[in-house]
């Protein structure tokens, strides 16, 4: 069983919002202990031009179309990724819905529940610490970049290393 998670986002007409959330909640196990059907959504405006030969849900091929939509985001475990995307696709009325799938760091992989910094072994390839307690947010070479305390100082220059000479 993998510990990887993914953030999925999609825009959908508002009248399909609850059907989408119910479908995904039925297809994926809860990610957050003690909570089910966890989604974020907000109003959005979609625009597109259907090409000739398409059958758009709304609009006419060759003309600019706009639609009031709801942007929906939710997170799933890796083992539920395929079923969650299929659940979105089954409910979504568009011929070609724009479904974004992005790998996600869980907050407990960055900061332990006791508030201390820690580095998960899974991310050791990014920070090079091998899982020691380096404090992921401030370690050089990680996924995160934080401003220095004094913004007037530039970022330290990286020292370039040269490849070793080749013996002949």
Number of C-alpha atoms within 10 A of each C-alpha: 6 7 10 14 19 19 16 20 21 18 24 27 18 17 10 14 19 11 15 21 21 14 20 26 19 15 18 22 15 17 17 11 6 6 8 13 17 15 13 13 15 11 14 15 13 15 12 14 14 18 12 9 8 12 14 17 11 13 16 15 16 13 11 11 15 13 15 14 21 21 19 20 18 20 25 26 21 17 15 18 19 13 17 25 19 14 21 23 19 12 18 19 15 15 12 12 13 12 15 13 16 12 14 14 14 14 9 13 17 18 17 13 10 7 9 10 18 18 22 21 16 12 18 15 12 15 22 15 17 15 17 13 13 17 18 25 18 16 17 14 13 16 13 11 11 9 10 12 7 7 8 7 9 9 9 7 6 6 6 6 6 6 6 6 6 5 4 3
